[in-house]
Amino acid sequence: MTEKQKKEHQPLRVRGAIVEGTVVSTRPKKTAIIQIAYVKKVPKYERLEKRRSRLAIHVPDGMSVQVGQKVRAGETRKISKTKSFVLLEVLGGQ
């Protein structure tokens, strides 16, 4: 087995943020788009506002997700231009 083949089969190391979100798209190969909802404080009005952001996550071989499922993803090295998170587990949903 060559060095390149060994590297391809190693799992991605997780470091940094761990996020939970809902899958909104699985269109790209080995990728899922998740939406993360959070609350941000607006100091001027002393209120809270709902916000959301979308992340592209890598779906490793042997795992699969469907639209509507809740998932947990961890930050890892840059995999592509937009992907720097990897799927850790499926929490539930449809």
C-alpha positions in Angstrom: 0.0 0.0 0.0 1.4 3.4 -1.0 1.6 6.4 1.3 -1.2 8.1 -0.7 -3.5 5.2 -0.2 -2.8 5.1 3.6 -3.7 8.8 3.9 -7.0 8.3 2.0 -8.3 5.7 4.5 -7.4 7.6 7.7 -10.4 9.2 9.4 -10.4 13.0 9.6 -9.3 14.5 12.9 -11.8 16.8 14.6 -10.6 19.9 16.2 -12.4 23.1 17.2 -16.1 23.7 17.0 -18.8 21.0 17.2 -22.1 22.1 15.8 -25.6 20.7 15.5 -28.0 21.5 12.7 -30.6 20.2 10.3 -29.8 18.9 6.8 -31.4 21.1 4.1 -29.6 19.6 1.0 -27.7 16.5 0.0 -27.2 17.4 -3.6 -23.4 17.5 -3.9 -21.5 14.2 -3.8 -20.2 13.3 -0.3 -21.5 16.6 1.0 -24.5 17.8 3.0 -25.6 21.4 3.6 -26.8 21.9 7.1 -28.6 24.9 8.6 -27.7 26.1 12.1 -30.2 28.3 14.1 -28.9 30.5 16.8 -29.9 33.6 18.8 -28.0 36.9 18.9 -28.5 39.7 21.3 -29.2 43.2 20.0 -27.8 45.6 22.7 -29.5 48.7 21.4 -33.0 47.3 21.7 -32.2 44.9 24.6 -33.8 42.1 22.6 -32.8 38.8 21.0 -33.1 38.0 17.3 -33.1 34.6 15.6 -30.4 34.0 13.0 -29.4 31.1 10.9 -26.4 30.1 8.9 -25.6 27.3 6.4 -22.5 25.0 6.4 -21.3 22.5 3.9 -20.2 19.3 5.7 -18.3 16.3 4.4 -20.2 13.0 4.6 -17.6 10.1 5.0 -17.9 6.8 3.1 -20.2 4.4 5.0 -22.5 7.2 6.4 -25.5 8.7 4.8 -28.0 11.5 5.6 -31.3 12.6 4.4 -33.0 16.0 4.2 -34.7 16.9 7.5 -32.4 14.9 9.8 -30.6 16.5 12.8 -26.9 15.9 12.7 -23.7 16.7 14.7 -20.6 18.0 12.8 -17.1 18.7 13.9 -14.5 21.2 12.6 -11.6 19.7 10.8 -8.9 20.7 8.2 -10.1 22.3 5.0 -11.4 19.6 2.7 -12.4 21.8 -0.2 -13.1 25.5 -0.8 -16.3 25.5 1.2 -16.0 22.3 3.4 -14.2 22.4 6.7 -16.6 20.4 8.8 -17.2 16.6 8.8 -20.3 14.6 9.8 -19.9 13.0 13.2 -23.3 11.4 13.9 -26.9 11.5 12.9 -29.1 12.5 15.9 -32.5 11.8 14.5 -35.2 13.3 12.4 -37.0 11.7 9.5 
